[in-house]
Amino acid sequence: MRVLLLVVLFLVAFDMHAQTPLLAPYLNILGVSAAMIGFVLGGYAVSNLTGNLFAGPFLDRFPKKWFIAGGLILAGFMLIGQGVVTHTGGFFAFRLMLGFVMAFVSPACSAMLGETGKTALEQGEIMGKKGLVLTTAGIVSPAVGSFFAVQFGYGQSFVILGYIMIVAGVFSWLVLPAKVDGGGMPAKLLPKAAGRQSLLTILENRMLYPAFLGGFAIIYAQGTIIYEVPLLVQKQGMSPAVTGILFSLKGLGALAILCQFWLHKVPVETRSFAGLGVLSALLYMLALGVAIPIQVMMFLFGACFGMLFPAFATILTVHSPRELYGSVFSIYSAVLSVGAVLSPVIAGLLENWHHSYFIAFFVTAGVCLIGVLHRLLLSGVPR
């Protein structure tokens, strides 16, 4: 079943990343201004954040298969809607609904995958394989999306991606079990007040805070990089195609780390501190304008992300009860959405591009320092 879940995750990630090269050009064809394009694209993150706040209690009380399969089918119809609309308002509405629906799908997949692991080492390996699958999809899918755009046009490309999402939903419904036998309390037996109780239980669990803060930090750093690097390429007079190459190098860096399965034997806290420390140093060097090729920097950024994302996901699965995985990953996804919304906004408000890298450095280094203090303070203290 684990392999089937990874296949579903690949299809979901492939479909979502394939939209990346389509969104802005298609909105431009619809006659949307540059400012409005940013608003429409940012609206997805806001609706996704809203959905994350609602998803947790439902994921813990009902079979996650329902949300994975049903959400993918609904998302497919919304993607088709994005491809057939002819005005901005309709596209924006479908985009908002897509963000809300996917807020249920992604945490449900992560929670269900985490439930298949029985030990901390096994869960770490599972999350590493999940990162490997998502990274591979992220590298391959933008090129496929661009190919669709050239062959079929932007609108028709959304329709094709919508059908792929519907197929993924039907596949999920047919092959995934209603629940995973992982030793936790079945979701359907949770009391009606589980939503409120699970939120309190998660917030009181001090062992989860490093993952929540760390997730926010790396997404904030990633958002800053996504905003600033294309501008840097443009500022240096390089071809826009260089931007795609740089982000592919970032994906290859993540892939290089995710293939090192021996890293899962290293304590997850050690991996987290090392990754955040190196990420902070890279951001500081970028802020100072150190003469290191940007290609090397992007590869190293990817390596940091490849180490950190599985590490934080493992912290969540190891330090929370299985029956609350849905709520835990929903809150985690909400925290990531906050970082994704804030980072480009703050970077855009700053006049000097060095300043945004400094802020990203302070965020990552600050979280790393807080993580060290957290570990020292709770060393030997029972949860």
N, C-alpha and C positions, 0 to 999 in steps of 0.2 A: 504493500500500500504506500510505503514511503516513496517508492519510485514514481507511482502514479501522481502523488502530490507534487513531486518535483516537476513532472511533466506539465501539470496544471499551472504551477508557478512560472514555468518557462513561457507557456502560451500567454499568460497574463502580462508578464514583463515584456515579452516581445511585442504584444499588441499596443501596450502603453508607450513604449519607447519608439515604436515605429511612427507614432503621431508627431514626434518632436520636430522633424523637418517640414511637416505639413501645416502646422497650426498658423504660424505668423504669415507665410505667403498666402494661405487661403483666406485669412482675415483681410489681408491687403487687397485681394481680388474682390472681396465683398464691399470694399470701400471704407474700411475701418481706419481711423487715424492711428498714428504710432502710440499716442497716449492711451487710446482705447484698447489697443491690442494688449498692452501691459495689464490693463484693468481686467480684460476678459481672461487672460492667462492666469493672473493672480486670483481670480474668482474661483478657479478650480481648487486651489490650495485652501481657501477659506471654507468652501463647502465640504471639502474633505475633512478639515478640522472639525467642523460641526458634526459630520457623520461619525467621526471617531468618538466624540463625546456621548453619542447615543448608542453606539454599537456594543460596547462591552457587556452590559447586563443581558442583552439579548443573546449574545454569543455564548454566554455561560449557562443560559437556561434552556436553549434549544439546540438541536444538532447543527453543528457548524457546516455540514454538507449542504443544508438548505440555503445558507447565506452564500456559500461559494458558488453553487450551481445557479441558484436564482439570481444572484447578483451579476454573474457573468452574462446570463441571458439578457437581463435588463440593460446591462452596459452595452451589449451588442446592438440592441435597438436604438440606444441613445447615440452610439457612434454612427449608425445609419442615418439617424436624424440630423446629425451634424453635417453629413455629406449631401443631404438633399435640400437643406434650408437655403434660402436665397437672401436672407437679411440678418443683420447682426443680432437683433433681439432673440431670434429663434436659436441661433448658434449659442449665444450666451446661456440661454435657458437649458439647452441640452448639456452644455458644458458643466453647469452647476449641478444638474441632476447626476451626471456621470461621476463627479467628484464625491457626491454624497453616497452613491451606491458603492463605489470602490472602497470607501471607508469601512464597509462591512466585509468586503472580500479579502483584502490583504491581511488584516488581523486574524480572520478566521483561518486562512491558509497557514499563517505562522503558528497560531495556537495549535492547530491540528497536527502540524508537523512536529512541534515540540512534544506533544503527547506521545509520540511514537518512541521517544528515547527513555531509557530506564535509569541510566547513570549520568553523572555530570560529563564524563568523557564522551559518552555516546551522544548526548545532546549537543556538546560542542562540535563534534564531527558532523552532526546533522545540520547545524546552523552554518558550518563552513561549506557544506555541499549546497545548501540553499544560496549562500552568497556566490558560489561558483556558477550556479545556474542563472541567477539574476544578472551577474556581470556578463556572462556569455550572451544572454539575450540583449543586454544593453549595448554590446559591441556590434552585434549582427543587425539588429532591427532598424536602426536609423538608416543604414544603407538600403535595406529592403524598402523602407518607407519612401526614400528618395526615388528608388526604381519604380515603385507604384505610381508616384506623382508624374514621372516622365512618361510612363507607358499609358496610364489611364486618366490622368488629371487628378487634381486635389480632391474634389468632391467624391469622385468614384473611388478614390483610395480609402476614404473614410468608410464608405459602404463595404468595401472588401474587408477592411479590418473589423467592421461590425459583424460580418458573417463569421469571421474567424473566432471572435469572442463568443458568439452564440454556439458555435461548434464546441468550443472549450467548455461552455456551461453544460451542454448536453452530455459531453464526455464525463464531466465531473459527476453529474447526477447518476450516470450509469455505473461508474467504477468505484466511487468513494463510498466507504461504509458510513452508516449513520453516526457511529461513535467509535472511538479508539479505546481498546482495552489497555489502558496505561496505568491502572491502579488508582485513579482518582474517582471522586464521587460523580456519577452520571449527571450531566447538565440538567436533565429533566426532573431530577429529584431536589434541585436547589429550591429553597423557599422563595415565596413571592417577593420578600424584602431583600433578595439577594443583591439586587443592583446597588442599593444604598450600603449594605453591609460589605459587599466586595470592594466598593470604592474606599471605605474606611480602612478595611484590612490592607489594601494596597498602599494607601497613603501612610499607614502606621508602620509599614515594613521598611525599615531604614536600609536594608541591604539592596533595595531596588533603586535607591537614589543615584548611585554612580551611573547606572545604565540610562536613566532618564536625563540626567544632566549631560552625560557624555554624548547621548544621541542628539540632543539639542546643539551641542558644540560642533560636532562634525557636520551636521546638516547646515549650520550657520556658516561654517568654513566653506563647505561645498557650494552653497548659494553665492557666497562672495566670489569664489573662483569662477563660477558659471557666468556671473555678471561682468567681472573685470577682465578675464582673459580675452574674450572677443574684442573688447575695446582696446586692449593692449596690442593685439594683432593689427587692428585698424590704425592705431596710433603710429606703429612702426612701418606702416605702408606695405604690409604683407598681404598676400591673397587671402580672401575669406575661406578658401579651401584649407588653409593652414589651421584654422580653428577646429575643423573636423578631425584633422590629423592629431592635434594636441589632445582632444578629448578621447580619441581612440587610444593614444598612449596612456592616458589616465586609466582607461578600462583594462589595458594590458598589464599595467602595474598592479591593479587589484587582482587580476587573474593569476599573476605570478605568485602572489602571496597566498591566494586561496588554494593553489595547487600544493602548497607545502603542508600536507596533512599532519606532519610531525609537530607542528605548532600547537595542535589541540592538546598535546600533553603538557604544554607550558601553562601554569596557573592563569586563569582568565584575568585576574586583577593585574598580573604582571604584563600581559599582552595589552591591556587597556592603558596602563600608565606609559608603557613604551610607545605605543601608537600615538597617544595624545602628545607625548613629549616631542617626538619627531615631527608631528604635524605642526605643533607650535613653533618649532625651530624653523621649519620651511616657510611658514607665514611671516615670521620675523625677518628672514632673509629677503623675502619678496618685498616687504615693507621698506627695508633699507636699500633696496635696489642692488643687492649683491650680484655680481656678474657671473651668474650660473645659467646655462642654457635653459630656456623655458621648457624645452622638451624633456630634459632631465627632471625638472621640478614637477612637471605633470605626471611623469611616471612614478615618482616618489609619492606624490599626493595619492595616486591610485593605490599604491602599496599600503599606505596608512589606512585608507578607507577599507581596503580588503581585510586588514587585520582587525579593525575596530568594529565594524558592523556585526560580524559573527560573535565577537567577544561580548558585546552588549546584549545581544539576543540570548546568549548562553546564560548570562547573569540573570536575566528575567526568568528563564525556565528553571534554573537551579534554585533560586531563592523565592519562588512563589508556588503555591499549591496548584496542582493540575486543573482543578475545577474552576480556577480563576484565570486561566491562561487567556481567555477571550478578553476579559477586562484589562488585564495587564498589557497585552499587545495593542489594545485600542488606545489606552492612555499613552503608551509609547509612540504610537503613530500620530496621536494628537500633538505630542511634544515635538516630533519631527516636523509636522506641518507648521507649527509656530516658527521654528527655525527657518523653514523654507520661505515663509511669508516675510519675516523680519529682515533677513540678510540682504536681499536685493533692494528692498526699500531703503534701508540705512545706507547701503553702498551708493544708491542713486542720489541720496540727499547730500552726500559729501562731495565737495568740489575736487579735492586732490585724491587720486586713486590710491596713493600710499596710505592715506588715513583709513580706508576701509580694511586694508590688510592688517594694520595695527589693531583695529578693533577686533577683527577675527582672531588675531594672536592673543589678545587679552582674554577673549572668551575661552579659547581652547586651553591656554596656559592656566587661566583661573580655575577651570573645571578640573584640570589635571591636579592642581594644588589642593583643591577641595577634596578630590578623590583620595589623595595621599593622607590628608588630615582625617578624612572619614574612616579610612582603614586603620589608622593609628588609634583613633578614639574608640572604635568598636572592636579592636583586637581583643579576643577572648571574652567579649560581651555576648551573651545569648540573645537571639532575635526575639 
